[in-house]
Amino acid sequence: MTEAFKGGETVLDEPTLNNLLLSSPDFALIYEGAVKNSFTGPGVYEFDLVSYSYAIKIVTTGTSEISRIVLELVKHGAGADVHLQFRGIDYLPDGSNDGTLLKTVVIPKEHIPAAKSFWSIPVDLTGLTAGAGYWVIIPKTGDGENHAHLHGENSQNGSYPVYRRIGLSGEWELANSAHFYIYSGESGEILHAMYGQAYESLEFDVNQIPIKCYRYIPPASGPEGGIRGIYPITWSGEYLKRGGGV
C-alpha cells in the first residue's frame, strides 16, 4: 500500500483507495432521526480523556437500533483520535467483564470541534434489545498537549451512570454523568453515510443547506492515518458545484 502526505494529511494512492472502497460495498445512510435516550443539563464538567477511560450507560428506549450518537466534545491542541466502543448489557463495573464488543467507531482528531459542540457520530448498530442498557466505552487517548474532552454535569446521576478508570483494564469507579443523545429512525436530513469502517458526515447551515463534508477512510492496516478530509461545499444558487479539500 502506498501513502503520501499532503498538508499534514495522509493520502492513499488511487489503487489503494479503490481497493478499500470495493472491499466494503455495503453501505448505510443515517438520517437525523428521533431522540430515543438522552441526558443533558447546564453542567460544564470536563471529562479528561488523557487520564481516564470512561464507560457511559445508554438505554435503547423504544428501539432495537442506534443510528447515531451525539456527544459534547472539544479538542485541545491538535486533538487525538477518540474511539467509541459500543458494548453489551453484560458490562460489569467491577472490571470482570467490559461487555461484549458490538462495534467500534473512530472519531478522527481532525474532525473533533475546536469549540465545545454537540457532535453527531454515525453508529448504525442494529439487532439490539429494546429498552436494554448498553454501554459506550471510550478508552483514554492523547497526551497533555493534544487530547479531547467530553462534557457533562458537575455531579453523578443514578439513572445515567458513568464510570471511569485510570488504565485500560481493571475496576471502574463512579464518575459524573456525561451529556449525550441517542438517535434512531429515518426522518429529516441525511447526516451520515457509512461504508464499513469508513464514513462521511454532512454539516448544515441555519437554512439546512449542506456546507461541509467530513470524510474518514481508514487504511487497511488499522484506524491510524488514512483519509481524514474536510471538504467545503460550494453552491451556485440552488446548484451544487463542488467540494474542495482543506
C-alpha positions as CSV (number, residue, x, y, z in Angstrom):
1,M,0.0,0.0,0.0
2,T,1.4,3.4,-1.0
3,E,0.7,6.5,1.1
4,A,1.7,10.1,0.7
5,F,1.4,13.2,2.9
6,K,-0.3,16.4,1.7
7,G,-0.7,19.3,4.1
8,G,-0.2,17.0,7.1
9,E,-2.9,14.6,5.9
10,T,-2.2,11.0,5.0
11,V,-3.5,10.4,1.5
12,L,-3.8,7.0,-0.1
13,D,-3.0,6.4,-3.7
14,E,-5.9,5.8,-6.1
15,P,-5.5,2.0,-6.5
16,T,-5.4,1.5,-2.7
17,L,-8.4,3.8,-2.2
18,N,-10.4,1.9,-4.9
19,N,-9.5,-1.4,-3.3
20,L,-10.7,-0.2,0.1
21,L,-14.0,1.0,-1.3
22,L,-14.5,-2.1,-3.4
23,S,-13.8,-4.4,-0.4
24,S,-16.6,-2.6,1.6
25,P,-19.6,-2.5,-0.9
26,D,-22.2,-2.4,1.8
27,F,-23.4,1.0,3.0
28,A,-25.8,2.6,5.4
29,L,-27.5,6.0,5.2
30,I,-28.1,7.7,8.5
31,Y,-30.8,10.3,8.9
32,E,-31.4,12.9,11.6
33,G,-34.0,10.5,13.2
34,A,-35.6,10.8,16.6
35,V,-34.1,11.0,20.1
36,K,-34.5,7.7,21.9
37,N,-32.4,8.3,25.0
38,S,-30.5,11.3,26.3
39,F,-29.0,13.1,29.2
40,T,-28.2,16.8,29.2
41,G,-28.1,19.7,31.7
42,P,-26.4,23.0,32.5
43,G,-23.2,21.4,33.8
44,V,-19.8,22.3,32.3
45,Y,-17.8,19.5,33.7
46,E,-14.9,18.3,31.5
47,F,-14.1,14.6,31.2
48,D,-10.3,14.2,30.9
49,L,-9.7,11.6,28.1
50,V,-5.9,11.8,28.7
51,S,-6.0,10.4,32.3
52,Y,-9.1,8.2,32.3
53,S,-11.1,5.8,30.2
54,Y,-14.9,6.2,30.6
55,A,-18.0,3.9,30.4
56,I,-21.3,5.6,29.7
57,K,-24.6,3.9,30.1
58,I,-27.2,4.3,27.3
59,V,-30.7,2.8,27.0
60,T,-32.4,1.7,23.8
61,T,-35.7,3.2,24.7
62,G,-38.4,2.1,22.2
63,T,-35.9,1.0,19.6
64,S,-33.7,-2.0,18.6
65,E,-31.1,0.1,16.8
66,I,-28.8,3.1,17.3
67,S,-28.3,5.1,14.1
68,R,-26.1,7.8,15.7
69,I,-24.9,9.2,18.9
70,V,-24.3,12.9,19.8
71,L,-21.6,13.8,22.4
72,E,-20.5,17.2,23.6
73,L,-16.9,17.3,22.5
74,V,-13.9,19.7,22.2
75,K,-10.3,19.2,21.2
76,H,-7.2,20.8,22.8
77,G,-4.1,21.4,20.7
78,A,-4.2,19.1,17.7
79,G,-6.6,16.7,19.4
80,A,-6.4,12.9,19.5
81,D,-8.5,10.2,17.8
82,V,-11.4,9.1,20.0
83,H,-12.6,5.5,19.8
84,L,-16.1,4.7,20.8
85,Q,-16.6,1.0,21.8
86,F,-20.3,0.0,21.9
87,R,-20.6,-2.8,24.5
88,G,-23.3,-5.2,25.5
89,I,-25.5,-5.4,28.5
90,D,-23.1,-7.8,30.1
91,Y,-20.7,-5.0,31.1
92,L,-19.8,-5.0,34.8
93,P,-18.1,-2.1,36.6
94,D,-16.1,-4.3,38.9
95,G,-13.8,-4.9,35.9
96,S,-14.5,-8.6,35.4
97,N,-16.4,-8.0,32.1
98,D,-16.2,-5.0,29.9
99,G,-19.1,-6.2,27.9
100,T,-19.4,-7.9,24.5
101,L,-17.9,-5.6,21.9
102,L,-20.6,-4.8,19.4
103,K,-19.0,-2.1,17.3
104,T,-16.1,0.5,17.3
105,V,-16.4,3.9,15.7
106,V,-13.4,6.2,15.3
107,I,-13.7,10.0,15.6
108,P,-10.6,11.4,13.8
109,K,-8.9,14.1,15.7
110,E,-9.2,16.4,12.6
111,H,-13.0,16.2,12.9
112,I,-13.3,17.0,16.6
113,P,-14.6,20.6,17.0
114,A,-12.1,23.2,18.3
115,A,-15.0,24.9,20.3
116,K,-17.2,22.8,22.6
117,S,-20.1,21.5,20.5
118,F,-22.6,18.7,20.3
119,W,-21.1,16.4,17.6
120,S,-23.0,13.8,15.7
121,I,-21.2,10.4,15.2
122,P,-22.6,7.6,12.9
123,V,-23.1,4.2,14.5
124,D,-25.6,2.0,12.5
125,L,-25.9,-0.6,15.3
126,T,-28.8,-3.0,14.8
127,G,-30.2,-6.1,16.4
128,L,-30.3,-4.7,19.9
129,T,-32.9,-5.4,22.6
130,A,-35.3,-2.5,23.0
131,G,-35.3,-1.0,26.5
132,A,-31.9,-2.6,27.5
133,G,-29.0,-0.8,29.0
134,Y,-25.9,-0.8,26.8
135,W,-22.5,0.9,27.3
136,V,-20.2,3.2,25.4
137,I,-16.6,2.7,26.5
138,I,-14.1,5.5,25.5
139,P,-10.5,4.4,26.1
140,K,-8.1,7.1,27.3
141,T,-6.3,8.8,24.5
142,G,-3.9,11.7,23.7
143,D,-1.3,13.5,25.8
144,G,-1.1,16.6,27.9
145,E,-0.9,18.9,24.9
146,N,-3.0,17.2,22.3
147,H,-6.2,15.5,23.5
148,A,-10.0,15.7,23.6
149,H,-12.6,16.3,26.3
150,L,-16.2,15.2,26.8
151,H,-18.5,17.4,28.7
152,G,-21.3,16.7,31.2
153,E,-22.7,17.5,34.6
154,N,-20.9,18.5,37.8
155,S,-22.5,15.6,39.7
156,Q,-23.4,11.9,39.4
157,N,-26.8,10.7,38.3
158,G,-28.0,7.2,39.3
159,S,-30.2,6.9,36.2
160,Y,-27.4,7.9,33.8
161,P,-24.3,6.4,35.4
162,V,-20.8,6.9,34.1
163,Y,-17.7,5.1,35.3
164,R,-14.0,5.8,34.8
165,R,-10.7,4.1,35.4
166,I,-7.1,5.1,35.1
167,G,-6.0,2.2,32.9
168,L,-7.4,0.2,30.0
169,S,-8.4,-2.7,32.3
170,G,-9.4,-3.3,35.9
171,E,-12.1,-2.0,38.2
172,W,-14.1,1.1,37.4
173,E,-15.2,3.9,39.8
174,L,-18.3,6.2,39.6
175,A,-17.8,9.5,37.8
176,N,-20.0,12.5,36.9
177,S,-22.7,12.0,34.2
178,A,-21.9,12.9,30.6
179,H,-24.1,14.6,28.1
180,F,-25.4,12.5,25.2
181,Y,-28.2,11.9,22.7
182,I,-29.1,8.6,21.1
183,Y,-31.0,8.6,17.8
184,S,-32.7,6.1,15.5
185,G,-35.2,6.2,12.6
186,E,-35.5,7.6,9.1
187,S,-36.6,11.2,9.2
188,G,-35.1,14.6,8.5
189,E,-31.9,15.2,6.6
190,I,-29.3,12.6,5.7
191,L,-26.4,13.3,8.1
192,H,-24.0,10.4,7.5
193,A,-23.1,7.6,5.1
194,M,-21.2,4.6,6.3
195,Y,-19.1,2.1,4.2
196,G,-17.7,-0.5,6.7
197,Q,-15.4,1.5,9.0
198,A,-15.3,4.4,6.5
199,Y,-17.9,7.2,6.7
200,E,-18.9,10.7,5.5
201,S,-20.7,13.3,7.6
202,L,-22.5,16.5,6.4
203,E,-22.6,19.8,8.2
204,F,-25.6,22.1,7.5
205,D,-26.0,25.9,7.9
206,V,-29.0,27.5,9.6
207,N,-31.1,27.1,6.4
208,Q,-30.4,23.3,6.3
209,I,-28.0,23.7,3.3
210,P,-25.0,21.3,3.4
211,I,-21.8,23.4,3.7
212,K,-19.1,20.8,4.7
213,C,-18.4,17.1,4.1
214,Y,-16.3,15.3,6.7
215,R,-14.7,12.1,5.3
216,Y,-12.9,9.3,7.2
217,I,-11.5,6.3,5.3
218,P,-9.1,4.2,7.4
219,P,-6.1,2.4,5.9
220,A,-6.3,-1.4,5.7
221,S,-3.8,-1.8,8.5
222,G,-5.8,-0.1,11.2
223,P,-7.5,3.2,12.3
224,E,-4.5,5.5,12.2
225,G,-3.8,7.6,9.1
226,G,-6.0,7.1,6.1
227,I,-8.1,9.9,4.6
228,R,-9.4,12.5,7.1
229,G,-10.7,15.2,4.8
230,I,-12.9,18.2,5.5
231,Y,-14.4,19.4,2.2
232,P,-16.2,22.8,2.0
233,I,-19.3,22.5,-0.3
234,T,-19.7,25.2,-2.9
235,W,-23.1,26.2,-4.3
236,S,-24.2,28.4,-7.2
237,G,-27.7,29.4,-6.3
238,E,-29.6,26.1,-5.9
239,Y,-27.0,24.1,-7.8
240,L,-24.3,22.1,-6.1
241,K,-21.0,23.0,-7.7
242,R,-18.1,21.2,-6.0
243,G,-16.4,20.1,-2.8
244,G,-12.9,21.3,-2.0
245,G,-10.4,19.8,0.5
246,V,-8.6,21.7,3.2
